[in-house]
Amino acid sequence: MKKDIHPEYRKVVFLDTSSDFKFLSGSTRESDETIEWEDGNTYPLIRVEISSDSHPFYTGKQKADKVGGRVDRFKKKYNMK
């Protein structure tokens, strides 16, 4: 592989915003947020809307969306009233 053309692969914490489920995995994704993990180390935090903890395929049941509908999520994302 050529040097200095690939993004840095590192451990990050993914947070499922619908269920507050967190897991540690590897990723090249950048994040300004950090979180202290169970092992005492600080890792970048990536927020996701769905994970294996909240997806109906893995859970076998449908969970209600705490955030609201699409319009509510859009307004919240862009700080609109």
N, C-alpha and C positions, 0 to 999 in steps of 0.2 A: 504494500500500500504506500501511496505517496504521503509524505509527512505534511502536517499542518493544513490538510484540506478536509479532514473529517471532524465532525463535532465531538466534543468530549463526552464519553460514556461514563456515567457515574450513578451512584445509588441516590434515589429520591423517594420521598413518601407521597403516596397518592391518598387523597382524602375524598371519599364519596360524600358529597354535600347533602344527599337525600337521606343517608342513614348514619352519618358520622363514623363510618368504617374506615380505618386507615391500614395501609399495607406498604411495606418497603419493597422496592423493586429497582431495576436498572433502567435508565432512560438517558436520552440525549437532550431532552426538553429543558429549556431555561426557565427559571423562576426567581422572582425577587423575594418571595416569602420563604421563611425557613421554619423548621419545627424540631424540637428535641425529641428523639426517638427513645424507645425503651432501653437501648444499650448505652444511653448517655451521650451519644454523638448528635450533632446538628446536621440535618439534611435539608435540601430544597423541598418545598411543599408544592404539589400540583393538585389543584382542585378539579374533580371530575363529577359529572352529574349522575353517572351510572357506573356500577362495578358489579362484580359477581355477587356482592352482598345484597344488591337491590334489584338486579335484573330478573324479571319473571322466569326466564329460561332456567336460571340456576336456583332460584328460590322455590319455584313451583307455585307461587301465589303472586297476585298483583298487589303492590303497595300503593297507597295513596300518595300523591305528590304533595309534600309539605309547602313547597314554594308557591304554588298557584299555577295559573294557566300561562300560556305563551306570552300574552300581553303583559301580565304581571311580572314575569321573569325579565322581559325586555325592558320594562320601565325600571325595575330594580337594577339591572345591569348598567343602564345609562343614567341613573339617578334622576329619573323623571317622576313627576307626581301624577 
